Amino acid sequence: MASRSCFSAFGLLLIAFQFITVMGANLPSNKCGANVAATDQDLVNFALNLEYLEAEFYLFGALGKGLDNIEPSFAQGGPPPVGGQVANLDPKTRRLIEEFAYQEIGHIRAIVKAEGGFPRPLLNISKEVFATIVNQALNTTLSPPFNPYANPLNYILASYIIPYVGLVGYVGTIPNLVRRDSRALVASLLGVEGGQDAVFRTLLYERAHETVHPYRFTVAEFTNRISEFRNRLAMCGLKDEGLMVPLQLGAENRTTSNILSADANSLSYSRTPSQILGIIYGTGDESKPGGFYPNGGNGRIAKSFLSRRP
C-alpha cells in the first residue's frame, strides 16, 4: 500500500512537471505583475521584435541598407522597414554601428534556429518617428526636428532609445524560462545587449555636459528625459535612469554619475513584455501600436495583447 501511495505521488509530480514543461513559465500579463501561461518558445521569440528593430536601425545607419540586402531569408517574408537611411557618421562611429548591426543579425539567427522565430513586423525607423519620441521625452517641439541620421552624436542619442529596452526585457525573461537551453541562450543574448548599451552610455557620458546643437539641452538632459519618458510609458515606477542622477540614486549613494543604470544594489532592472510593448509603441499601452511598430509587434505574446483592442 505504501509503495502504491509513493508511486501515485510520483506520478502526480511527473504529470505536473510535464505540464510545466509544455505550458512554460508564467508570463507577466499586465505591466507590473499578474501572470498568464507562456512557453519558452513564446518568451524567446518575443525578443525578436527588438532584435529586428536594432538590426534594421544599425544596418541602415551604417550601410544604408537593411536585412533584406544582407540576410533576406531572416525577415521570413515580413514587410521591409520604413524610413531607414544611411547616417552621417565618422569612420569610427560607423565601424562601431556596423559591428553592432552584424551582432544583431547573429542574434536573429540564434533565436530563429532555437525557436523558429516569426516574420519581421513592419518597422518605422524614420527620422520623423525619432523626432516624435524625442519631442515627447523633452516635452517640447524641437526646431529643427531631431534627426537621428544627421550626425554621430544624434545617432548615438537615438541608439540610446532602443537597446536598453531589450536588455531589461532579457533580464525579466530569464527567471520565467523553464528549459536550460532557453536560459543559456537568453543569458548569452543579454551579455552582448548589455555590452552594446554600456558602449552607447559611455560614449554619451564622455559628452554629458555638451549641448546638443542646435538645441538648448545637454547630452545628459537628453538621456535623463528619454529614461523618464520610458518610465512613464511603462507605468511601473523607476526602472530606467539617465547618465546623471541625484546622489540618492547613485551607486551606494556616493556618485551622481550613472554610466550603468541599476537599482539600489547595482542590479539590473527588469521589465515585462507588456511594459516593453508600451515603450516601443510609444503609447504606454501594449494593445495600442505606434512608434516603431505601426501595426504592432509579432509573435504570440505581442499578438495576444493586440487581440484585446476594443
Steps between C-alpha positions, in 0.01 A plus 500: 500500500781735594681429175180565305458835676857594423449401138182708479671803650790459259255472214328823597834679523598368159174619345545842661856525369389406150225763514748769602740396226230518235328815621816685597542762767247751621543814293409835656193606305448845641760765546609415851397152603212266414577184306388306193644182357776533240748249364873547477451525125258791542732682739817460294326581172353817652852645511515488120284811491787700653774311316342579163471867597862527610630311197315721253587828671869415525524352149338801338696743715836344416444362149186663360341159447318254720447134576342436160838577340716313750298195612165521318374162621520618863206737446282193433288692252430797727454845343807721451560772757392858436724807512845351549794690353876515523616725783760774478757324719873535549704186415541389863130526580401337171724202570351464849143509373581260217643251751191529719281448191674173421463394864125553474492281189669230707239541772219458249666187363542352849138562600357371172719189516392428857131591490392552138441873519234690308481746208652841560227746604458827315758739646506878474853629555443834329644824630142614564436220751819580690413872494160423652652286775759764587238777503283298737795422723613864517141626521562752225512528122858526383580722203640374276354154576744253652657290225681182613680467168640855492827450691684257730373651827136494388539140387646388833223686685244321282675170571461573873124470448500136387743238646437562870137400448611163365758460777251536786258279306756219496561547874126463557476198272765270648322421831190395306676248277469128570755338272872523566577560132258793494662657805847451350395665173338802661791544743737509203282751316480712814879511530543659159197731529634622834837566341348700216297711740810563714694618195228746401468631854877540536531690172220731611639540852824631353292786355242520780527877552526586132201681348336311216515746211283692412287437809527626856514153659821323602578137420431404862164678490407312183575165666327589826185615321493193274534270802227690687276471193551124483414474869177692436407278207565180695310629805683280752718742691871565465668241279693728270755771575699748295869582519476736797291429810445649845745371758235280661467306173873467433701187576502459880367857519854621432492619140284704267652339192291215363684337212314175569134512601437279804295473821602567861714185506647572155292220349341538159139607479258268321184549296207289387391465136201727558726775635734457205219520247362814663844660463585398144147584379538842660142476625541361850249233398606150394180465297541829309769492227699801391851638506746255350222243445209649302319165490630367829752231584498144378494162674241348731563729798480831312201380297319387814508858626394639163198270502373683808449825310137617513 
